[in-house]
Amino acid sequence: MTAKAVMVLGTTSGAGKSWLATALCRWYARQGLKVAPYKAQNMSNNARVVPGLHDRLGEIGSAQYFQALAARRVPEVRMNPVLLKPEADTHSQVVVLGDVDAELSRLPWRQRSALLWPRAEGALHALMAENDVVVIEGAGSPAEINLAASDYVNLGTARASGAACLLVTDIDRGGAFAHLYGTHQLMPADVRAQVRGFVLNRFRGDAALLAPGPEQLQALTGVPTIATLPMWRGHGLPEEDGIHDDPGPASTQAAPQGGPAALGSGPARGRSDDATTGAGLHIAVIAYPRISNLDEFQPLRQLPGARLSWAREPRDLAGADWIVLPGSKSTAADLAWLRAQKLDAAINTHRGRVLGICGGLQMLGEALVDTHGVDGNAPGLGLLPLVTVFEPDKRLRSTQFRFSDELDAPWQALTGVQAAGYEIRHGRTQPHPGLPAPRVALRNAAGEAVGWQADRVLGLYAHGLFEQPAVLQALFDAGVRPLDAVFDGLADFIDGHFAAGTLAGLIA
């Protein structure tokens, strides 16, 4: 191994590991170094299609996808060799080096680690042999003493890489010094010795008021607090863990010193055919329990003047101009939840736009048919005359899409628009043979129909379209800050809040 490794550990999930690792990837890449991200195991239903092994496509967690782009690298499966995609509270689909492993998916949780770590460790060693720096993201907390014997994601990876470790905590939650001290003390002594600094994330107020906390913590642990990072909700990256409701549009939140002042540009006016023109467009996304690929809605959160909200009950849809049914890792179960919440009636009577993406598209159809035990059987919402059949093999595709030349209102602004995106799905959808066929709205590069329209309702199998400038321009006459500028903003931010020489010193 020739690379130096820097590892971001956290006191809890949601402490800020993912975005800090992304910022470090861009910071080190700007020093002229060859950088790769790595996370041994990610648990997330936010996934991206990337190059895999043996000239095949695979999938990795979205966080490592963005980290690779920040490092100015092509994302690939070794950067996240194990991806767990929760399908229920006690079951996850296991993806190893980009491919679903059905046998491992059936194994009990504790029996997997011994089988998964050799695959993950091989990917780590390969990346370290090919790069100058590997930026590693931990998972959850490294102090889960009930899991320590099998924790290869934090402890095993730290040992195998010899990484200089940072331990980050969310000070906005309170109890930050106790979190740092307790986590440090519960870590095994050898890994504890690798911790080079504490990071206080999401601080609001006068940093001088922290004294003498950092000094007392260093006296107790021997570890300095090397950065206090101000609260910054508008940094431009999607949240890695679940749904985080914003208190307001990103464009109205002042950026801390070292970050860009606004991430959006241009008015969110909508088009003349939009149900609502002018600022104040309200887009409500149905937040079912197994929601997937929600990171693709980050650009909508950045639209100036627009409001994106998460809907869990009918009253959350009040006043919405758009309703979006996003992807789902368990379409039939999430559809049952939607009905139990009585959201089905609210969706059916909504007079504005309704958009379904992947699992959301499947729910909008007439029926879900599952003869292989992949997802489940269920009647659909009946808003699109389509039938979805689930098949054992998952389709992974990164491709170009083109909208039809004959779209009807209120979606005609998308007529002829071309954009890149990706498909991740088990379902195969066709028009219902006994009903009038809907209009084909979207085709992929192979010419296959992957989107349909019926009046105000649009269903698409394409993920990632809101990340495409052409789509944003067509729908909203607006754009958002390019990803590359977001990454540079993150690097500038940490450069301004870590002491001079600290980041370079981690790889010295």
N, C-alpha and C positions, 0 to 999 in steps of 0.2 A: 504494500500500500504506500503510495507516494503523497496522497492528498492530506491536507490538514482538514480536520472536521470541527465544526462549530454546531453545538446542539442546543436547541431551545426547549427547555422543560417548563412545565407549568404547575402551579399549586393546585389547579382545578381545570376541568374543561372550561373553555370560554375565557381563559385568562388573557389570551392574546398571542398564543404561540404561532398560529398560522400566519397572521399578518406580519409579525416580527420576523419570522423566517423568510417571508417574501421580501421584506425590506432588506434583509441581510443578503439575500441572493443578488439583488440589484446593486447593493453597495459594493460587494466584493467583485461583481462583474465589471463595475466601473473602474476598478483598480487594474483592469487589464488581465484578470485572472480567469481561468476556465473553471466555471462553477456548475455544480449540479445539486438539485434538492433531493431529499430522501426522507421518506417516512415508512418505517418497516411495516406498519399495519395501520390502516385508517378505517374507522367505522363511520360510514356516511352514505347516504343515498344521492349525494351530489357527485356525479361522475362524468368523465369526459372520454371520448374515443381518441386513442393515440396509437402510434405504431407499436406493435407487439413483437413476439418472437416468431421466427420462421416465416417472415413476410406476411404475417397476419395482423389484424387489428385487435387491440385489447382495450381495457378501460382502467382508469386510475381515478383516485379522488380528485375533485376539482381543485383543492388547495394545492396539491403538488403540480397540477397542470399550470396554474397561475405562477407558482414559484419557478417552474421551468422557463416560462416566458420572461419572468423577471430576470432570470439568469442568462437570458438571451440564448436559450437552448431549445431544441425540439423536444417536447414532452414525450416520454416513453415509459414502458411498463416497469422498468427496474427502479424508477424513482418512487414508486409506491407498490412494492411487490405483493402485498396482501391488502385487499379491500373487502371489508365486511359490509354487506348491504342489508340492513334490518328489514325483515318481512313481517315480523311480529315481535312481541316483547321477549320471546324466548327462542327466536330463530332468526338466523341471518344467512343470506347467500354468500358463500366464500368465493372470492375471485383471486386467483393466484397467478401472478405475472400476466395479468390481463384476461385470463380465461376462467370461466366458472368451473369450480371443482365440486361436483355434486356429492361425491363421497365424503369429502371434508365437511361439506355443509350439513351432513347428517350426524357428524360426530359431536359428542358433548363438548362444551366450551373448553374445559381443562385438558382434554385429550388432544386438542389441535396444536398447541404451541410447539410440542416436540417435533411435529411434522412440518410446521410452517417455518420455524426459525432457520433451518438449513437453507431453504429457498430464499428467504429474506436476507440472510447473511451473505449468500453468494452474490446477490444483487448489490449489496453494500460494498463488498470487496471489489467487485468489478468497477463500480463507480469511483471508488477511491483510487483505483489503479489508473484511471483515465483522466482524472481531473486534478486541479490545483487545490480546490476547496470543495468540500461537500457540506452543505447546510442541512442539518437534520432537524426534523420536527418530532418531538415526543408526542405522547398521547395521554390525555387525562392527567394523572399525577404519577410521579415515580415513587410515591410513598404509600401505595396501596399494599399494605403488608400482607393482606390475605392473598394477594396475587404475585408476591415478590418472586416466588420460586419459578414461576412461568412467565414473568414479565420480560419478554425479549424486545418489546417495542421501546421501552425506556432503558431499563437496566442492561439488558443484553446488548442493545445497540451502542450504548455509551461505552461499555467495556470493549466491544469489538472494534470500535472506531477510535478509541482514545480521545474522544472529543473534549474540547474546552466547552463546558456547559454553562448556560445562563438559566437562571430560575426566575420566571416571570409570574407576577401576581396581579390581580385586578383590585387595585386599592379602592375603587369606587364602591365595591361591595362591602367594605369594612373588614376589619380584622386582618389587614395585610401582613403586619409584622408577625402575628401569630401563625398565619398560613406559611410564611417563609420559614420561620423558625421550626415549626412542627414538621414541615415537609423535609427540611434539611436534616433534622435529627432522626427521622424515621427512615431515611435512605441508607442503604448499606454503606459501610465506611469507605470502601474503595471507590464507589461512584460519588459519594459525598465529596471526596477529595478532588474530583474533577470539576466541581462547581467553582467558576471563576468570578461570578458576580450575580447579584440580585437586581431585578428590574421591577420598578413600580409602574404599572400601566394604568391608564385612564385616570390620572390625577386631576382634580379640579380644585383651584384655589392657590394660595400662596405657598410655594414649595418650602419657604423658610420655616413654616410651621411644622414641618416634619421633624425637625431637630428636637431632641437628640435621638430620635428613634433609630435612624440608620447607623449612628455611631454605637448605640447600645447593642444593636443587632450584630454588628461586626465584632464587638467585644465578646459576644456570646458564641459566635460561629466561626470567626476568622474570615468571613466573606464580606467584601464591601458591597454597598449598593451603588452600582455603576451608572444607573440612569433612572430618571423620573420622567415618564412620558405623559404629557398632558392628554386629557380626554380629546378624542378626535373622531367623531362619528362619520364625518364626511370624507374619509380617506379614499374611498372609491372601490375597495374590494368588497365582495360579498362576504357575509358572515359564514364561517365554516361550520359551526355547530347549530343546526336548527334555525328556528325563526326568531329574529330579533326585531321587535317593533321599534321603529324610529319615532322620536317625539316630534319630528318635523322634517320637511324636505331638506336634503343634504345641502341644497344651494343656499339655505338660510342660515346654516351653521358656520360660524366663523372658524377658519382653520387656525390651529396653533402656529406659533413661529416655526418656520421650517417646512410648512406644507402649503399647497396651493389654496387660494382663497375660495375658489368655487370650482366644482367639478362639471357643471353643466354650461352649455352655451346656447344662446338663441331662445326665443320664447316658445313655450309649450302651447301653441295656438290651436293645434289640431288642424284638420282640413275643413273645407266648406261642407263636406258631406258628413262630418262628425256630428254625433248627437249632442255634443257639448263643445262649443267653441270658446276660445279664450282661456285664460289661466284658471286653474281650479279643477281640472280634469281629475276625477276620482276613479281609480282602478282598484277593484277588490279582488284579491286572490284567495280562493278557497284553501284553507289550511287544514287539510285532512291529516290524520295521524302519520301516514306513511308517505307524505309528500316527498317528491324527489326533484332534483335538478332545479331547486329554487334559486340557485345562484344566477341563473340566466335572467332573472328579473332585476338584478342590480341596476342596469341602465335605466329602468323605469323609476327607480327610487331617486335617481339623479336628475330626472327631467325638471327643469326649473318651473315652479308653479304647479306641478302635478302632485297628486297624493296617491301613494300606493299603500293599501292596508291589507291585513290578513283577516279573512272572514271565517268565523267558527259557528255562527248562529245567524238566523235570518236578519236580525236587526243590524248586523254588521254590513249588510248589503244595501241598507237604506241610503238613497242618494247616489249610489254608484252609477257611473256612466258605462263602465265595462265590468263584466264578471269574467274572471279567468279561472278555468279548471286546469291546474298544472299537472305535471307528471306524477305518477304514483308507483311505489314499489309493490303495492298490493291493491290492484285496481278494484277487485270485487269487494274486498273488505272495506276499502275507503268509500266505495259507493254505498255500502250498507251504512257506514257511519254518517255519510252525507244525508241519507234518508232519515236516519234516527234523529238527526239534528233539525229535520224539516227544511233543510236547505234546498231540497229538490223542488218543492213548490215555489220557493222564492226565485229559483233559477228559471223555472218554466214560465213564470209570469213577468219576468224582467223584460222591459221594453228597450233597453239599450243593447249594446254589443255583448255577445257571449263568445268566448274563445276557449277552446280546449286544446291542450298540447299533450300528445302521446297518451298517457293514461287518461287525461281529461278528455281527449278525443274519443277514446273507447267508451267512457261513461256516457257521452252525449248520444251514442248510437242506440240501436234497438235492443241489442243483446250481446252478452259476453258468453262465449261457448268454450268450455275447457274440458277436453276429454283426456288430457294427460296429467291432470293434477298440478298444473303450473301455477294457476292463480285462483280460479273459481268461476262458477257459473252465476249469472245474474241477469235480470232484465235491465236494460239501460234507461236513460232518461227520455229517450224517444225524440230528441231534438234534431237528430240527423238520421236519415234512413240507411244506417250502416250496421253490419254485423262483424264482430271481432272474434276470431278463433285463436286461442293461445296454443303455441307450439313449443316443444321442449328446447329447441335451439334458439339462442338469443341472436338477434340481428344487431351488429355493430357496423356503423357506416359513417364516415366523414365525407361530406359531399357538397356539391352545389345544388341549389334549389332555384326554381323559377315559378313565379306566380302566373296564373292564367291570364290570357289577354281579354277575358270576358267576365271579370268579377262583377257582381252586383253590389248595389248599395247595401249596407254602409261601408263595404270593404273595398270599393273600387279604387281607392288611392294606391292599393298594392298591385294594381294591374301591371303585369309585365316586369315587376321588380325581381332582380336576381340577387341571391345572397348565399353565403356559405352557412353551414350548420352541421348537425350530426343527428344520427338515429341510434337509440338504444332501446330495444323492445323485443318481447316475445310474441306480441299480438300481430296477426295478419288481418287486415280490415278490407272488406268489400261491400259494395252497395247491397242492400237487402233485395233479394230477387223478387219479392212480392210488392215492392213499393216503387214509386217514381224515383229515379236515380237523382242524387244531388249533383250539383255542379262540381266538377273537378277544379279545385282551387290552386293546387300546388303539385309540381312534379319534381322528382330528384333527377340527378344527372343521368340515370339509367332510363329515364322516361316513365318511371312508375308513378302512378297517382299516390300521393302521400298527404293529400289535404283536400277537404271538401267543404262546400258552402251551401247553406240553406237559409236564405234571407239574412237575418241578423247574426246567425250562428255560423262560426267558422271553426273547423277542427283540423289540426295539423300534426303530423308526425315529426316535424322538424324542431329540434331543440336549437337554441342559440340565436334565433333570428333577431331578438331584440338587441343583440350585441353587434348587429350589422348596421353601419351608417345609412345604407340605402333604405332599410326598413324604418328606422327612426325618422329619417327625413320624410318619407312618404306618409307616415301616420301622424307625425307630430310637428313637422317643419322644425325639427330640433335635432341636436346632437349632444353627445356627452364627451367628456374629456377622454382622449385616446388612452388605451391601456398602458402604452409605453410611457406616457406622461404621468399616469398614476404611479407606476413603478418608480419613476424618477422622483416623484413627490415623496414617496415612502422613504427612499434612500436619503433624500435631503433632510427629512424629518429626524431620522435616527442619527444622522451625521451632526445635527444641531443639538441633540440631547444626550448623546454619549460623550463622555470626556474625550478630548483630543487624544488620539493614539490608542484608545481602548479597543476599538474594533480591529485595527491592525495588529494589536498585541495579542488578540485571541488566536491568531494563526502564526505567530512568531515562533 
